[in-house]
Amino acid sequence: MDLDTLTIHDAQDLLEAGEFTAIELTEAVLERVLAADNDVQAYLTLTPEEALAQARAADQARAAGVADPLLGIPLALKDVLCTEGIHTTCGSRILETFVPPYDATAVARLKAAGAVILGKTNTDEFAMGSSTENSAFFTTHNPWDLSRVPGGSSGGSAAAVAAAECLGALGTDTGGSVRQPAALCGVVGLKPTYGLVSRYGLVAFASSLDQIGVLARDVTDAAILLGAIAGHDPRDSTSLDVVVPDYVGGLLQRIGKGTDLAGVRVPDYAGGLLQRIGQGTDLAGVRVGVPREYFVEGMQPEVERAARAAVDGLAGLGAEVVEVSLPHTEYALPVYYLIAPAEASANLARYDGVRYTMRVDGSGLEGMYKATRGQGFGPEVKRRIMLGTYALSAGYYDAYYLKAQKVRTLIKGDFDAAFERVDVLVTPTTPTTAFRIGERTADPLQMYLSDVLTLAVNLAGICGLSLPCGFDGAGLPIGLQVIGPALGEERILRVAYAYEQATEWHARRPLQ
């Protein structure tokens, strides 16, 4: 089997045809991990015995007539999701020995679907970072160029998918942490609408922004994974009680008024309406918008050219391209870095050495708190806790946190207005391709700017997807972001699928 090109849906067809068994597939992926992960370093914890036992059970279920799109498929989990009996460290020394007594809902749903869980992937500590360099254990390397970052904070999951060390993975997205590493690693990453996927069992960073997402080889696989984990969960008070559609079947359904992408409107960042190219009808009826604010100063020219070419490609498929504006986008970065650290400072207060985290003795209770948190947390986590505590403190709450929440409402209003005119928005996912390891660690602001094009989606609580749309001169992947309204996953998947089918960017793989 060719793991470099094998997708979930292709593997499922081959399993059904008896070309190989789930055990054989799992063994092949584990062999790939052993061969590649010394260089890539995507995994924090590998669970081969458990994986092979799950694969054996999947083969037995298939023999008994059970059919499921994920039955026997080897997957990986970002190490911020609780896994019963398996370490969940959140990339932090303070949770280095923590073993949860239960599975997160998303994990339980994957297991119920017959998936094979290979292990836990590396992450920036408590998901705070854009490069996976903030992991307390080691830095994950980008499979396309081992001297570069894979993005973050779901860099381990994205790198594992790109390097064929799993067929798909779960990540989390608080400000772009699924979409940004997907773009830098040349895979598909989908951040669902806030509340569509249960956060029960997800170790919280910023509770109003966190959302579990998926990373996959192609759009169809992303749809399969989302369908498996989406849905209401009474254990999560923010979980939406909505019917989960057939995302895979929806890839071929009508969008808008046309039969594919024709009629979909996308804003043209250059200003003015792009003319329809050719007679393509794949996107007939779809209105696609490209916000001009998303072509930021300092953007890598190759990224801008690739995104412009992708919009031309959507127009060629029949999409109607129109200009839109999201005027409050420029405030997304400061708003995010007030709200997210404020929520983090509250969520991380529980790690005090008293209950289940590491404990470092000190002089009295206060001394123990200081010693435990001082040694248990890394510098980025400490930085964000201090920022958040300051923003929430007496005398500053109204000036910073409350004002940020008001601007967040304006940002959401911009998206609401845009989606009255268009079906989806299309932007670059990141302003640059993957940067070199160590290049931005001394400059937190430059690191934060890595997510400048993804943050607003989390602030608005809507959905977004990144998929490959080209390569730069160094052979590094470039990502295109497709944004939809709340519960607009069917739309963004359909548009992304049409673009993917008309291009070959997703077929190119590293380590071949």
KEPA-709354 format. One line per field, with one value per residue (C-alpha): residue number from 0; residue in three letters; x, y, z. Coordinates in pm, 1 decimal, padded with zeros to 6 digits. Each point is the difference from the previous one (the first is absolute). Layout:
<rs>
drenti c(NUM; ...)
nuvo c(ala; ...)
px c(X; ...)
py c(Y; ...)
pz c(Z; ...)
</rs>
This chain:
<rs>
drenti c(0; 1; 2; 3; 4; 5; 6; 7; 8; 9; 10; 11; 12; 13; 14; 15; 16; 17; 18; 19; 20; 21; 22; 23; 24; 25; 26; 27; 28; 29; 30; 31; 32; 33; 34; 35; 36; 37; 38; 39; 40; 41; 42; 43; 44; 45; 46; 47; 48; 49; 50; 51; 52; 53; 54; 55; 56; 57; 58; 59; 60; 61; 62; 63; 64; 65; 66; 67; 68; 69; 70; 71; 72; 73; 74; 75; 76; 77; 78; 79; 80; 81; 82; 83; 84; 85; 86; 87; 88; 89; 90; 91; 92; 93; 94; 95; 96; 97; 98; 99; 100; 101; 102; 103; 104; 105; 106; 107; 108; 109; 110; 111; 112; 113; 114; 115; 116; 117; 118; 119; 120; 121; 122; 123; 124; 125; 126; 127; 128; 129; 130; 131; 132; 133; 134; 135; 136; 137; 138; 139; 140; 141; 142; 143; 144; 145; 146; 147; 148; 149; 150; 151; 152; 153; 154; 155; 156; 157; 158; 159; 160; 161; 162; 163; 164; 165; 166; 167; 168; 169; 170; 171; 172; 173; 174; 175; 176; 177; 178; 179; 180; 181; 182; 183; 184; 185; 186; 187; 188; 189; 190; 191; 192; 193; 194; 195; 196; 197; 198; 199; 200; 201; 202; 203; 204; 205; 206; 207; 208; 209; 210; 211; 212; 213; 214; 215; 216; 217; 218; 219; 220; 221; 222; 223; 224; 225; 226; 227; 228; 229; 230; 231; 232; 233; 234; 235; 236; 237; 238; 239; 240; 241; 242; 243; 244; 245; 246; 247; 248; 249; 250; 251; 252; 253; 254; 255; 256; 257; 258; 259; 260; 261; 262; 263; 264; 265; 266; 267; 268; 269; 270; 271; 272; 273; 274; 275; 276; 277; 278; 279; 280; 281; 282; 283; 284; 285; 286; 287; 288; 289; 290; 291; 292; 293; 294; 295; 296; 297; 298; 299; 300; 301; 302; 303; 304; 305; 306; 307; 308; 309; 310; 311; 312; 313; 314; 315; 316; 317; 318; 319; 320; 321; 322; 323; 324; 325; 326; 327; 328; 329; 330; 331; 332; 333; 334; 335; 336; 337; 338; 339; 340; 341; 342; 343; 344; 345; 346; 347; 348; 349; 350; 351; 352; 353; 354; 355; 356; 357; 358; 359; 360; 361; 362; 363; 364; 365; 366; 367; 368; 369; 370; 371; 372; 373; 374; 375; 376; 377; 378; 379; 380; 381; 382; 383; 384; 385; 386; 387; 388; 389; 390; 391; 392; 393; 394; 395; 396; 397; 398; 399; 400; 401; 402; 403; 404; 405; 406; 407; 408; 409; 410; 411; 412; 413; 414; 415; 416; 417; 418; 419; 420; 421; 422; 423; 424; 425; 426; 427; 428; 429; 430; 431; 432; 433; 434; 435; 436; 437; 438; 439; 440; 441; 442; 443; 444; 445; 446; 447; 448; 449; 450; 451; 452; 453; 454; 455; 456; 457; 458; 459; 460; 461; 462; 463; 464; 465; 466; 467; 468; 469; 470; 471; 472; 473; 474; 475; 476; 477; 478; 479; 480; 481; 482; 483; 484; 485; 486; 487; 488; 489; 490; 491; 492; 493; 494; 495; 496; 497; 498; 499; 500; 501; 502; 503; 504; 505; 506; 507; 508; 509; 510; 511)
nuvo c(met; asp; leu; asp; thr; leu; thr; ile; his; asp; ala; gln; asp; leu; leu; glu; ala; gly; glu; phe; thr; ala; ile; glu; leu; thr; glu; ala; val; leu; glu; arg; val; leu; ala; ala; asp; asn; asp; val; gln; ala; tyr; leu; thr; leu; thr; pro; glu; glu; ala; leu; ala; gln; ala; arg; ala; ala; asp; gln; ala; arg; ala; ala; gly; val; ala; asp; pro; leu; leu; gly; ile; pro; leu; ala; leu; lys; asp; val; leu; cys; thr; glu; gly; ile; his; thr; thr; cys; gly; ser; arg; ile; leu; glu; thr; phe; val; pro; pro; tyr; asp; ala; thr; ala; val; ala; arg; leu; lys; ala; ala; gly; ala; val; ile; leu; gly; lys; thr; asn; thr; asp; glu; phe; ala; met; gly; ser; ser; thr; glu; asn; ser; ala; phe; phe; thr; thr; his; asn; pro; trp; asp; leu; ser; arg; val; pro; gly; gly; ser; ser; gly; gly; ser; ala; ala; ala; val; ala; ala; ala; glu; cys; leu; gly; ala; leu; gly; thr; asp; thr; gly; gly; ser; val; arg; gln; pro; ala; ala; leu; cys; gly; val; val; gly; leu; lys; pro; thr; tyr; gly; leu; val; ser; arg; tyr; gly; leu; val; ala; phe; ala; ser; ser; leu; asp; gln; ile; gly; val; leu; ala; arg; asp; val; thr; asp; ala; ala; ile; leu; leu; gly; ala; ile; ala; gly; his; asp; pro; arg; asp; ser; thr; ser; leu; asp; val; val; val; pro; asp; tyr; val; gly; gly; leu; leu; gln; arg; ile; gly; lys; gly; thr; asp; leu; ala; gly; val; arg; val; pro; asp; tyr; ala; gly; gly; leu; leu; gln; arg; ile; gly; gln; gly; thr; asp; leu; ala; gly; val; arg; val; gly; val; pro; arg; glu; tyr; phe; val; glu; gly; met; gln; pro; glu; val; glu; arg; ala; ala; arg; ala; ala; val; asp; gly; leu; ala; gly; leu; gly; ala; glu; val; val; glu; val; ser; leu; pro; his; thr; glu; tyr; ala; leu; pro; val; tyr; tyr; leu; ile; ala; pro; ala; glu; ala; ser; ala; asn; leu; ala; arg; tyr; asp; gly; val; arg; tyr; thr; met; arg; val; asp; gly; ser; gly; leu; glu; gly; met; tyr; lys; ala; thr; arg; gly; gln; gly; phe; gly; pro; glu; val; lys; arg; arg; ile; met; leu; gly; thr; tyr; ala; leu; ser; ala; gly; tyr; tyr; asp; ala; tyr; tyr; leu; lys; ala; gln; lys; val; arg; thr; leu; ile; lys; gly; asp; phe; asp; ala; ala; phe; glu; arg; val; asp; val; leu; val; thr; pro; thr; thr; pro; thr; thr; ala; phe; arg; ile; gly; glu; arg; thr; ala; asp; pro; leu; gln; met; tyr; leu; ser; asp; val; leu; thr; leu; ala; val; asn; leu; ala; gly; ile; cys; gly; leu; ser; leu; pro; cys; gly; phe; asp; gly; ala; gly; leu; pro; ile; gly; leu; gln; val; ile; gly; pro; ala; leu; gly; glu; glu; arg; ile; leu; arg; val; ala; tyr; ala; tyr; glu; gln; ala; thr; glu; trp; his; ala; arg; arg; pro; leu; gln)
px c(00000.0; 00116.7; -00041.1; 00118.3; -00314.1; -00245.9; -00311.0; -00259.2; -00263.7; 00241.0; 00117.8; -00360.4; -00065.2; 00311.0; -00094.4; -00347.5; 00155.2; 00228.2; 00320.6; 00135.3; -00129.1; -00021.5; 00284.5; 00218.8; -00085.4; 00072.8; 00328.4; 00103.3; -00077.2; 00184.0; 00300.3; -00017.8; -00005.5; 00308.2; 00176.8; -00092.5; -00076.4; 00356.2; 00025.8; -00354.2; -00068.1; -00376.1; -00093.9; 00029.1; -00151.2; -00032.6; -00236.2; 00076.6; -00143.4; -00333.2; -00006.5; 00054.0; -00269.7; -00242.9; 00100.3; -00064.5; -00344.9; -00067.1; 00082.9; -00236.1; -00275.1; 00045.9; -00020.3; -00328.4; -00141.5; 00063.5; 00068.7; 00120.0; 00215.1; 00256.9; -00003.0; 00364.3; 00143.8; 00316.1; -00034.3; 00191.7; -00116.6; 00139.5; 00122.6; -00252.0; -00283.8; -00063.2; 00061.1; -00090.8; 00311.7; 00235.1; 00210.6; -00143.8; 00276.7; -00116.5; 00367.1; 00070.9; 00223.0; -00273.7; -00215.9; 00285.1; -00133.1; -00374.2; -00204.7; -00373.0; -00262.9; -00228.0; -00002.8; -00096.4; -00330.2; 00169.7; 00242.7; -00282.0; -00187.4; 00302.6; 00036.8; -00371.2; 00045.9; 00271.1; 00298.4; 00346.9; 00171.7; 00376.3; 00094.7; 00023.4; 00167.1; 00223.0; -00140.2; 00102.2; -00045.0; -00372.6; -00050.7; 00164.1; 00215.6; 00031.1; 00300.9; 00002.3; 00325.2; -00175.2; -00036.1; 00177.5; 00143.3; 00130.6; -00077.0; -00181.6; 00155.7; -00180.0; 00014.8; 00049.6; 00317.7; 00124.7; 00168.1; -00339.9; -00295.3; -00320.2; -00212.3; -00196.0; -00140.3; -00121.3; 00337.9; 00048.0; -00332.3; 00060.5; 00352.7; -00117.1; -00262.8; 00244.6; 00267.3; -00246.8; 00048.7; -00379.5; -00288.1; -00169.1; 00013.9; -00186.4; 00132.9; -00140.3; -00046.7; -00014.1; 00137.1; 00100.3; 00175.1; -00150.2; -00006.4; 00345.4; 00196.9; -00212.8; 00111.9; 00367.3; -00003.2; -00201.1; -00303.9; -00367.5; -00100.8; -00357.2; -00107.5; -00373.0; -00259.3; 00033.3; -00218.5; -00031.0; 00258.5; -00013.9; 00280.8; -00060.5; 00339.5; 00192.6; 00246.0; -00105.1; 00216.5; -00259.2; -00346.4; -00193.8; 00243.5; 00115.9; -00140.6; 00109.0; 00077.4; 00131.3; 00311.0; -00003.4; 00155.3; -00292.2; -00338.9; -00195.0; 00198.5; -00063.3; -00373.2; 00015.8; 00181.0; -00229.0; -00307.0; 00135.1; 00064.8; -00271.2; -00326.1; -00167.9; 00148.1; -00194.8; 00327.6; 00109.5; -00223.7; 00115.5; -00078.1; -00250.7; -00308.2; -00014.5; -00035.5; 00337.3; -00028.7; 00164.0; 00314.8; 00140.9; -00323.1; -00027.7; 00321.9; -00194.5; -00317.7; -00114.7; 00130.7; -00194.2; -00214.1; 00213.7; 00116.7; 00355.3; 00176.4; -00165.9; -00154.0; 00200.7; 00140.3; 00352.8; 00139.5; 00283.2; 00288.6; 00127.2; -00322.8; -00258.5; -00173.2; 00204.8; -00142.6; -00118.4; 00270.0; -00094.7; -00330.3; 00063.4; -00306.9; 00158.5; -00068.2; -00305.2; -00224.8; 00266.1; 00085.3; 00358.2; 00143.5; 00364.4; 00040.8; 00256.8; 00113.4; 00144.7; 00285.5; 00211.1; 00316.4; 00307.1; -00175.7; 00238.4; -00051.0; -00023.7; -00283.6; -00192.9; 00053.1; -00118.6; -00313.4; -00078.4; 00044.8; -00232.5; -00271.6; 00043.1; -00036.4; -00325.1; -00131.4; 00099.6; -00212.0; -00300.3; 00009.2; -00115.3; 00281.2; -00094.4; 00176.1; -00076.7; 00152.2; 00054.5; 00100.2; 00065.4; 00240.4; 00297.2; -00104.0; -00020.0; 00358.7; -00014.5; -00352.8; 00110.0; 00307.6; -00215.1; -00285.7; 00198.3; 00261.4; -00275.0; -00184.3; 00327.3; 00093.8; -00325.2; 00013.8; 00360.2; -00048.9; -00097.4; 00356.5; 00134.1; 00170.8; -00279.2; -00202.9; 00131.7; 00287.6; 00369.9; 00088.8; 00316.6; 00047.1; 00037.3; -00020.8; -00363.1; -00302.9; 00079.6; 00357.4; -00119.2; -00233.0; 00279.1; 00255.2; -00242.5; -00129.9; 00341.4; 00160.5; -00306.1; -00093.6; 00215.5; 00072.0; -00283.6; -00262.6; 00131.8; -00008.3; -00363.9; -00107.3; 00155.6; -00159.6; -00338.8; 00023.2; 00094.5; -00290.9; -00245.1; 00143.0; -00175.6; 00026.6; 00080.3; -00295.7; -00217.6; 00286.6; 00128.9; -00206.8; -00345.2; 00099.3; 00145.5; -00330.0; -00184.7; 00233.0; -00042.5; -00370.2; 00087.6; 00226.4; -00281.8; -00234.4; 00235.5; -00020.8; -00378.8; -00030.4; 00236.9; -00193.2; -00315.7; 00175.9; 00213.5; -00005.5; 00365.3; 00306.7; 00339.1; 00333.8; 00358.4; 00033.6; 00335.3; 00202.7; 00311.9; 00102.6; 00177.3; 00277.6; 00322.4; 00014.3; 00123.3; -00060.8; -00278.9; 00045.3; 00165.3; -00279.1; -00344.6; -00180.3; 00137.8; -00106.6; -00350.2; -00028.7; 00019.1; -00369.3; -00113.9; -00216.8; -00170.7; -00077.3; -00319.7; -00176.0; 00033.9; -00110.8; -00314.6; -00062.8; -00036.1; 00165.0; 00309.7; 00205.7; 00352.6; 00105.7; 00308.7; 00004.7; 00364.3; 00366.7; 00260.0; 00341.6; 00147.5; -00260.6; -00197.5; -00381.6; -00237.3; -00348.8; -00331.7; -00258.9; -00371.6; -00222.9; -00369.9; -00271.0; -00103.0; -00093.1; 00121.7; 00226.0; -00182.7; 00068.1; 00369.6; 00053.1; -00181.8; 00197.5; 00327.9; -00084.2; -00075.7; 00329.1; 00191.6; -00144.8; 00104.1; 00360.3; 00286.2; 00150.0; -00130.9; 00155.1; 00358.4; 00146.0; 00324.8; 00245.9; -00066.2)
py c(00000.0; 00352.3; 00188.3; 00326.4; 00028.7; -00214.7; 00186.8; -00113.4; -00055.9; -00191.0; -00212.8; -00079.6; -00119.1; -00220.0; -00140.7; -00084.6; -00164.3; -00211.2; 00147.7; 00019.8; -00023.4; 00265.4; -00173.7; 00010.4; 00366.1; 00089.6; -00189.9; 00183.7; 00339.8; -00091.2; -00098.5; 00340.0; 00168.9; -00193.2; 00090.0; 00369.8; 00130.1; 00026.0; 00283.5; 00139.1; -00047.3; 00022.7; -00232.7; 00051.7; -00338.6; -00304.4; -00284.9; -00287.7; -00279.5; 00177.1; 00090.4; -00356.7; -00122.7; 00254.3; -00103.2; -00364.1; 00092.0; 00198.7; -00301.0; -00212.2; 00259.4; 00021.3; -00378.2; 00018.1; 00244.5; 00331.2; 00291.3; 00342.4; 00257.4; -00005.8; -00371.8; -00110.0; 00340.4; 00105.3; 00351.2; 00226.0; 00236.7; 00333.8; -00036.7; 00242.7; -00254.0; -00225.3; -00369.2; -00263.3; -00174.1; 00192.5; 00300.6; 00341.0; 00254.5; 00305.1; 00034.2; 00118.7; -00119.3; 00081.5; -00282.4; -00232.6; -00287.6; 00064.2; -00301.2; 00080.0; -00245.8; 00068.1; 00079.2; 00334.3; -00021.6; 00046.3; -00282.0; -00227.1; 00062.7; -00095.0; -00320.1; -00074.9; 00035.3; -00267.2; 00227.6; -00110.7; 00248.0; 00001.0; 00249.3; 00364.1; 00270.8; 00287.7; 00345.8; 00341.3; -00001.1; 00019.0; 00076.9; 00341.6; 00054.2; 00007.8; -00222.6; -00293.6; 00147.3; 00071.7; -00370.0; -00078.6; -00318.0; 00065.7; 00183.6; -00177.1; 00041.7; 00071.7; -00308.7; 00223.3; 00150.8; -00130.7; 00331.8; 00173.2; 00004.4; -00194.0; 00280.9; -00021.4; -00067.9; -00316.9; -00036.2; -00359.6; -00107.2; 00189.5; -00137.3; -00355.0; 00021.0; 00155.4; -00261.2; -00291.5; -00085.0; -00026.4; 00029.8; 00284.3; 00179.1; 00218.1; 00340.3; 00303.7; 00350.6; 00298.0; 00264.4; -00201.3; -00299.0; -00250.5; 00213.7; 00161.1; -00326.7; -00158.7; 00277.3; -00027.8; -00380.4; -00021.4; -00183.1; 00079.2; 00145.9; 00078.9; 00211.0; -00061.0; 00244.6; 00063.8; -00257.4; -00245.5; -00234.1; -00066.2; 00147.3; -00251.0; -00151.5; 00272.6; 00163.4; 00364.0; 00287.0; 00270.8; -00143.4; 00238.9; -00055.9; -00364.3; -00242.6; -00352.3; -00033.3; -00253.5; -00038.2; -00223.2; -00075.8; 00134.6; 00163.9; -00326.4; -00134.8; 00321.8; -00043.6; -00360.1; 00096.9; 00293.8; -00215.7; -00245.4; 00252.4; 00263.5; 00005.2; 00098.3; -00103.8; 00076.8; -00004.1; 00318.2; 00298.2; 00178.1; -00295.9; 00079.7; -00220.5; -00023.7; -00275.5; -00100.9; -00012.3; -00250.1; 00199.5; -00252.5; -00024.7; 00377.5; 00040.1; -00061.2; 00186.8; 00331.1; 00321.7; 00321.0; 00022.4; -00204.0; -00357.8; 00013.5; 00332.4; 00209.7; 00310.1; -00014.0; 00342.7; 00059.5; 00349.0; 00111.1; 00133.6; 00204.9; 00196.9; -00050.7; -00304.2; -00271.2; -00116.1; -00354.5; -00211.1; -00271.8; -00183.0; -00211.7; -00089.2; -00178.4; 00304.8; 00124.7; 00197.9; 00054.6; 00352.8; 00030.5; 00303.2; 00089.8; 00270.9; 00254.8; 00039.7; -00352.0; 00094.8; 00146.7; 00206.1; -00221.4; -00299.6; -00227.4; 00080.2; -00367.1; -00047.8; 00292.2; -00121.8; -00350.2; 00131.3; 00230.3; -00292.1; -00211.2; 00265.0; 00007.3; -00376.7; 00023.3; 00249.3; -00239.3; -00264.3; 00227.3; 00183.2; 00360.0; 00208.5; 00322.1; 00250.9; 00011.1; 00175.3; -00107.5; 00339.3; -00111.3; -00277.4; 00220.0; -00023.0; -00379.6; -00049.0; 00233.7; -00117.1; -00362.6; 00065.3; 00159.2; -00251.3; -00324.2; 00073.6; 00119.7; -00329.8; -00192.4; 00170.2; -00126.0; -00348.6; -00067.0; 00108.2; -00360.5; -00120.7; 00071.1; -00321.0; -00090.8; -00255.2; -00173.3; 00201.8; -00006.6; 00141.9; 00185.2; 00055.0; 00354.4; 00199.9; -00034.9; -00020.9; 00318.7; -00111.6; -00332.8; 00178.1; 00223.5; -00279.3; -00236.8; 00251.8; 00157.5; -00329.4; -00164.2; 00270.1; 00111.1; 00363.1; 00043.4; -00133.0; 00227.8; 00294.0; -00058.7; -00061.1; 00332.6; 00181.4; -00146.4; 00066.6; 00360.4; 00047.0; -00132.1; 00191.3; 00279.7; 00326.9; -00163.3; -00234.8; 00265.5; 00154.3; -00325.1; -00317.0; 00158.9; 00219.0; -00302.1; -00184.2; 00296.2; 00004.9; -00376.6; 00067.0; 00244.6; -00261.2; -00253.0; 00261.7; 00047.8; -00370.5; -00003.6; 00287.0; -00165.1; -00326.8; 00186.1; 00068.1; -00309.9; -00371.1; -00033.9; 00215.8; -00095.1; 00126.5; -00116.2; -00212.0; 00139.9; 00305.5; -00212.2; -00358.6; -00198.3; 00196.6; -00143.8; -00153.3; 00263.7; 00287.7; 00164.4; -00130.1; 00323.1; 00217.6; -00097.0; 00260.1; -00143.9; -00343.7; 00125.6; 00150.8; -00353.8; -00033.6; 00346.5; -00142.6; -00267.4; 00165.9; 00178.4; -00326.3; -00117.4; 00335.5; -00022.9; -00368.2; -00097.5; -00273.4; -00000.4; -00243.7; 00010.0; -00201.1; 00003.5; 00254.5; 00004.2; 00001.5; 00269.3; 00007.6; -00214.8; -00271.3; 00083.4; -00030.9; 00295.9; -00016.1; 00146.0; 00075.4; -00046.9; 00158.7; -00064.3; 00126.3; -00179.5; -00358.5; 00063.4; -00304.1; -00150.2; 00316.1; 00024.1; -00371.3; 00016.7; 00301.2; -00149.7; -00333.2; 00161.8; 00190.8; -00309.4; -00210.0; 00260.9; 00021.4; -00232.0; 00182.1; -00253.6; -00293.4; 00112.5; -00150.3; 00037.8; -00279.1; -00177.5)
pz c(00000.0; -00076.4; 00327.0; -00154.1; -00210.3; 00196.8; 00117.0; 00251.7; -00266.9; -00224.6; 00293.8; 00084.8; -00356.1; 00011.6; 00340.4; -00129.5; -00307.0; 00218.4; -00144.0; 00354.3; 00355.0; 00268.3; 00182.5; -00311.9; -00056.3; 00361.0; -00004.7; -00317.5; 00154.4; 00320.6; -00209.7; -00170.5; 00341.0; 00108.6; -00325.2; -00016.1; 00345.2; 00122.7; -00251.0; 00002.5; 00374.3; -00037.6; 00286.1; 00373.4; 00083.6; -00224.7; 00098.1; -00238.1; 00215.3; 00045.6; -00369.6; -00114.1; 00238.4; -00146.0; -00352.8; 00085.6; 00132.8; -00318.3; -00217.0; 00206.9; -00029.3; -00376.5; -00027.4; 00191.7; -00254.4; 00176.5; -00234.8; 00106.7; -00183.4; 00282.4; 00080.0; 00028.1; -00098.8; 00192.1; 00146.0; 00238.5; 00273.8; 00108.9; 00356.8; 00146.3; -00029.6; 00298.2; -00068.9; 00254.4; 00130.0; -00231.3; 00096.8; -00083.3; 00051.6; -00201.0; -00091.9; 00356.9; 00281.3; 00247.7; -00146.2; -00094.3; 00212.3; -00039.0; -00115.4; -00042.8; 00123.4; -00299.0; -00371.8; -00148.2; -00186.2; -00338.2; 00081.4; 00117.0; -00324.2; -00208.2; 00197.8; -00037.8; -00375.7; 00010.0; -00054.4; 00107.3; 00233.0; -00055.8; 00272.1; 00103.9; -00205.1; 00105.8; 00066.2; 00119.2; 00377.7; 00081.0; -00371.9; 00040.4; -00304.5; -00376.0; -00062.9; 00247.9; 00133.1; 00331.1; 00080.6; 00324.6; -00152.1; -00352.7; -00323.0; -00280.7; -00346.2; -00325.5; -00227.0; -00306.2; 00148.7; 00332.3; 00078.6; 00009.8; 00237.1; -00072.6; 00143.1; 00318.2; 00234.1; -00176.3; -00169.7; 00109.3; -00151.7; -00325.4; -00035.5; 00072.2; -00275.1; -00247.3; 00071.6; -00030.3; 00367.8; 00022.2; -00245.2; 00186.6; 00331.3; 00244.8; 00097.6; 00174.0; -00133.4; 00237.8; -00236.4; -00305.6; 00155.0; -00246.0; -00314.1; 00033.7; 00041.6; -00272.5; -00234.0; 00096.9; -00034.0; -00321.5; 00136.3; 00057.3; 00335.3; 00103.9; 00297.6; 00061.3; 00125.9; 00373.4; 00176.6; -00289.7; 00155.8; 00373.4; 00211.0; 00279.2; 00080.3; -00182.5; 00238.9; -00016.9; -00121.0; -00080.7; 00048.7; -00226.0; -00287.7; 00021.1; -00254.4; -00093.0; -00370.0; -00249.6; -00215.8; -00306.2; -00338.3; -00201.0; 00033.9; -00012.1; 00294.6; 00192.8; -00061.1; 00123.9; 00319.2; 00072.3; -00044.3; 00255.9; 00278.6; -00052.2; 00188.9; 00324.3; 00332.8; 00322.1; 00193.9; -00179.3; 00080.8; -00318.4; -00226.5; -00275.2; -00018.4; -00379.0; -00255.3; -00147.0; -00379.5; -00231.4; -00071.3; -00246.8; -00196.1; 00008.4; -00195.9; -00319.7; 00090.4; -00139.7; 00148.6; -00031.9; -00310.4; -00231.3; -00026.6; 00137.8; 00052.6; -00268.1; 00156.5; 00322.0; 00082.1; 00123.7; 00065.8; -00223.3; 00209.2; -00293.5; -00005.4; -00268.4; -00134.3; -00161.5; -00328.0; -00027.8; -00160.8; -00242.0; 00013.9; 00311.8; 00201.8; 00296.1; 00216.3; -00181.9; 00233.3; 00265.3; 00113.7; 00119.5; 00177.8; 00062.9; 00269.0; -00107.9; 00362.2; -00006.9; -00230.2; 00276.7; -00015.5; 00001.2; -00154.6; -00187.5; -00372.1; -00095.7; 00249.9; -00146.1; -00355.6; 00087.8; 00169.9; -00294.3; -00238.0; 00214.9; -00018.3; -00377.6; 00009.8; 00196.3; -00253.1; -00275.6; 00170.0; -00024.6; 00332.5; 00009.3; 00151.0; 00177.8; 00221.9; 00372.7; 00297.7; 00360.4; 00142.3; 00357.6; -00102.6; 00091.5; 00365.2; 00010.1; 00119.2; 00304.1; 00086.0; -00008.3; 00213.3; 00267.7; 00006.8; -00043.2; 00272.2; 00235.8; -00036.6; 00024.0; 00325.6; 00150.3; -00153.1; 00099.7; 00361.5; 00077.7; -00058.9; 00345.6; 00113.0; 00241.6; -00192.2; -00309.9; -00141.3; 00079.3; 00340.5; 00095.7; 00371.6; 00124.6; 00318.9; 00101.2; -00227.5; -00192.7; -00047.6; -00137.7; -00243.2; -00125.0; -00030.9; -00174.6; -00252.1; -00045.6; -00099.0; -00156.2; -00250.4; -00291.9; -00092.1; -00253.6; 00240.0; 00274.7; -00240.6; -00087.9; 00359.7; 00098.4; -00295.0; 00084.9; 00371.0; -00072.2; -00241.3; 00262.2; 00295.3; 00184.6; -00186.1; -00335.7; -00059.0; -00165.0; -00195.3; -00146.0; 00037.4; -00019.0; -00294.6; -00178.9; 00038.6; -00152.6; -00300.0; -00030.9; -00055.3; -00278.5; -00164.4; 00008.7; -00146.3; -00295.5; -00079.6; 00040.1; -00247.3; -00247.0; 00004.7; -00096.3; -00332.3; -00056.1; 00073.1; 00102.2; 00049.7; -00143.6; 00134.2; 00040.8; 00314.8; 00110.5; -00102.6; -00064.7; -00055.0; 00273.4; 00170.2; 00137.6; 00346.5; 00243.0; -00241.0; 00203.8; 00352.7; 00118.0; -00141.2; 00138.5; -00211.7; -00325.1; 00120.9; 00080.4; -00348.7; -00142.8; 00090.6; -00109.1; -00281.0; 00209.8; 00335.3; -00103.7; -00087.4; 00361.2; 00138.2; -00214.3; 00082.1; -00365.8; -00210.4; -00216.2; -00205.3; -00140.9; -00303.1; -00222.9; -00284.0; -00110.2; 00097.8; 00040.6; -00166.8; 00276.6; -00055.9; 00316.2; -00000.7; -00013.7; 00149.3; -00116.9; 00268.1; -00072.8; 00265.8; 00052.7; 00234.9; 00317.4; -00093.0; -00352.9; -00009.1; -00297.4; -00199.2; 00068.4; -00054.7; -00334.1; -00123.9; 00121.2; -00163.5; -00335.1; 00008.2; 00110.3; -00279.7; -00256.1; 00123.3; 00088.1; 00300.6; 00251.1; -00187.8; 00064.1; 00317.8; 00199.3; 00084.8; -00331.6)
</rs>
